[in-house]
Amino acid sequence: MRSFTYERARTPADAARIVASHPGARFLAGGTNLLDLMKLEIETPTHLVDVQDLKLDRIEPTDAGGLRIGAFVSNTALASDERVRRDYGVLSRAIVAGASGQLRNKATTAGNLLQRTRCPYFYDTNQPCNKRKPGSGCAAIGGYSRQLAVIGSSDACIATYPGDMAVAMRVLDATVETVRADGKTRSIPIGSFHTLPGTTPERDNVLDHGELITAVTLPALVGGTQVYRKVRDRASYAFALVSVAAIVQRDGSGRAAFGGVAHRPWRVEAAEAAMPRGAVEMAKAVFADARPTDDNAFKIPLATRTLAAVIAEVKP
Amino acid sequence: MASESFQFSRREMLMSGATTAAVSTIAIETADAAPPAQALPTYQVALTVNGKPHALTLDPRTTLLDALREHLHLTGTKKGCDHGQCGACTVIVNDERINACLSLAVQHDGDAVITIEGLGTPEHLHPMQAAFVKRDGYQCGYCTPGQICSAVSVLQEIRRGVPSHAQVDLVAAPQPTGAEMRERMSGNICRCGAYSNIVEAMADVAGASA
């Protein structure tokens, strides 16, 4: 691990200001992903700004009838919250489908959103990777790509966003709240928070350097049955090959977001009108622009069948 | 130079190889006498470990795991993968189990840590330790301290109503069933494959059947 300096910020704006003024600085929340990457020298921050004292660890109701989840709320605390388990079950389900109990105790809401891809070529510093070292090439294209993206990828990068929580937030239409160094705040719809790789795969999301996530807000209830279904190589403690977060209404209409298939949680709102006609019709629209590799083409029928299983599970 | 100078104990050899273990108190005193070209930053960290307060001066790169093992010499907590994949380093911090390898010691200033050494003693085993012995919940034993810290926390998490992937009804209180315990222990890997005996030990303590 490279040497760095450390400090604890006192307020969110303070944290944003400190990171914005150090090019090599990073926010430190739970650290479960960042430290792993620092040990491998994939991340080499020169200064860490710990955000644990910012009082961003609460879950509060919003005036709009939803919930405001502080950025520092742990994954365990969020999944355990009585209101979340009762009203936003897909979020609780998605969180407990990911990582391990130990990691969920430490990992935070904002950190989960910001976790980096688990593409094996991103992790192997002996390999070219445009995300880790822009311009170096992509060893995953033509390499071992079974886990990687089937849609929304580019000639520069086929990495996937690895998380589960954000897939549920995508189907719930959550909003990411941030503060910048000048104290200005902004609200980013989760659908435009994570970016596609395009020609700048080194970017995972739209945040500026020094812009701090302060909360994620959930809108008021939408009714329906909420399901999170994850398919992986082992029954627990593994990243998704494919996952589906869905909210299905009694009349068969609904919405669904897919994990494990793209550089961000994948949701095609225009395809959702096809949900009452079944999973095959809807998935055809969702994956119309898919560009899978030979190794991961199986993800498209797998996603279709997973969606079919979700719809079947909800049917009365 | 006398040949004795080159005789190190196994532990000293291991310590000298632990590059991330960073600067011990003694090393800092030496550094004061002859400062290196660019002094490494150090930070004061107060930890309460197994009920005892400790004040440490640490390089910020020091993980909680290395602080426990290399600085406080509590070597019961094991380093397995050092990347949060195996669970051998599981300790209980402020009543919650975490991977000590994926946490910096400086993040824990003021925190209360319980390691395997704080759960029980050879004379007075923690009920979970006794159950592991009775049920043969290990073979080589390397993952065992992490397994036991995790197992103790799992039963507390079930009592606190923390949900799991194995739960059918998300709103209902979770129960210490075999399926629940297997799911909740998935962050602790055992290469010897003692899993079924570990679940039996946990069931004994929970007063349930595996």
Interface residues (C-beta under 8 A of the other chain):
Chain A: M1 S3 F4 T5 Y6 L28 G31 T32 L35 D36 K39 L48 D50 Q52 T76 A79 S80 R85 R86 G89 S92 R93 V96 A97 A99 S100 G101 Q102 L103 N105 K106 A235 S236 Y237
Chain B: T20 L40 P41 Y43 D59 P60 R61 T63 D82 H83 G84 G87 T90 E96 R97 I98 N99 L102 S103 L104 V106 Q107 S150 S153 V154 E157 R160 G161 V162 P163 S164 H165 Q167 L170 V171 R182 E183 R184 M185 S186 G187 N188
